[in-house]
Amino acid sequence: MENNIRVIRQAKGLSQQALADLAGLSRLTVTYAEKGTNEPTIDTGAKIAKALNVSFEDLFFNQNVHDDIHGLTNDKEVSK
C-alpha cells in the first residue's frame, strides 16, 4: 500500500528514530511501513498518525497530501 509517512515525517523535520520514539515503535517498523515492505497494522498506522498529528486518512489515503504539505509543520506538541 502506498502511504505518505515519509513525506509527512520529513515535512515535520523528524528522523525515523524520532518518529518511532513518538509512536512507541521500533525504527525498523517505521522504515518498513514507509517503504511498504510490510503493510502496517491498523494499530501501527494509528500510532504513526497520532505521532505525526495527522489523520489516518491523510497518512494512507490522501493522494493530494503533497499539495497540502505547508499545513503539516510540527507546530503542535503531540500528546502520547
DAJO-V690712 format. One record per residue. N is the residue number from 0. PSI is psi in radians with two decimals (none if undefined). Layout:
# DAJO-V690712
n={N;N}
psi={PSI;PSI}
This chain:
# DAJO-V690712
n={0;1;2;3;4;5;6;7;8;9;10;11;12;13;14;15;16;17;18;19;20;21;22;23;24;25;26;27;28;29;30;31;32;33;34;35;36;37;38;39;40;41;42;43;44;45;46;47;48;49;50;51;52;53;54;55;56;57;58;59;60;61;62;63;64;65;66;67;68;69;70;71;72;73;74;75;76;77;78;79}
psi={2.28;2.48;3.03;0.33;-0.90;-0.84;-0.67;-0.74;-0.81;-0.65;-0.51;0.01;0.50;2.48;2.93;-0.68;-0.72;-0.74;-0.77;-0.76;-0.77;-0.63;-0.16;0.62;2.98;2.72;-0.62;-0.66;-0.76;-0.78;-0.85;-0.68;-0.77;-0.80;-0.25;0.24;-0.82;2.21;2.24;2.62;2.91;-0.71;-0.79;-0.77;-0.71;-0.68;-0.73;-0.78;-0.76;-0.76;-0.58;-0.10;0.75;2.89;2.71;-0.70;-0.75;-0.60;-0.68;-0.38;-0.26;1.87;-0.22;0.28;-0.51;-0.59;-0.44;0.23;-0.47;-0.40;0.12;0.36;2.67;1.15;0.02;2.46;2.34;2.19;2.45;none}
